[in-house]
């Protein structure tokens, strides 16, 4: 969990490490992460966007792609759903 939290943070995806039932690690390392999907749905992401996000997360955690490439993918995905218009 702790390592995943740090790797995802480095590509601009925020999550929290968390304990999972019968976790054999301690509370400072953990085996799980929690992703706040409600913030993403509020932003407007759709089902296909979540599939794309899952692929980005998988690529990050398995070190398939370099961070700069993943950062670009995250930026392109979130860029489709602007939080605030200029002047708001």
N, C-alpha and C positions, 0 to 999 in steps of 0.2 A: 503494500500500500504506500509506504513512504517513498519508495523509489518511483513508483508509477505517478504519484502526485507531483514529484519533482520533474519527471520527464514530460508530463503533460503541461505543466506550468511553463516549461521552456518553449512550448509551441503555442502558447496563449489559450490553453484549455484549462480551466480551473476545476478542481475537484478536491475532495477531502479524503484522506486516508481514514479507514474505519475498521473496527473489529467486526468480524463475522462470527456467527455461532460456532462454538468449539474451536475458535482460532488458537493455534498453538504458539503464535508469536505474542510479543508484549504490546501494550497500548501505544508505544512510541514508534513501532515499526508497522504492525498490522498486516493482514493479508488482503484486505479489501479496499475499495474506493467507493465513494458516493458521488454521483453526477447529478447536478441540479437541472433536471430536464424541464421543470416548470418555467424556468427563466427562458429557455429556448422556445417553448411553445408560445409564451407571451410575446416573444420577439417575432414570431411568425413562421418558424421553421416547420416544414411539412415532413411527412413520412419518408420520402425519398432523401431529404436532407439528413435525417437521422441515420439512414443507411450509409450515406456518405461520411458522416461524422464517425460512425462506428468503424468504417474502414480506415479513417485517419488515425483514430485511437489505436487500432490494431497495428497499423504500420509503425506508429510511434513506439508502442510498448515492445514490439518485436524487433525494433531497430532496422526495419526494412528500408526506410528512406531517411535522408538527412533532414535535420531539424529545419533548415532554411526552406526546403521544399514543402515540408508539412506546415510551416508557418504561412507560406503562400496559399496553400489549400484552405487553411482555416480562415484566412483573410478573405479569400474569394467567396467562401460559403457565407460568412457573416456579412460580407459586403452586400449581399442580395437583400438583406433585411436591416435597413438603417434604423437605429434606435431613435434618433432625434434629427429633425430637419434643421438645417442651418437657420438661425434666428428664433428657434423655439426655446 
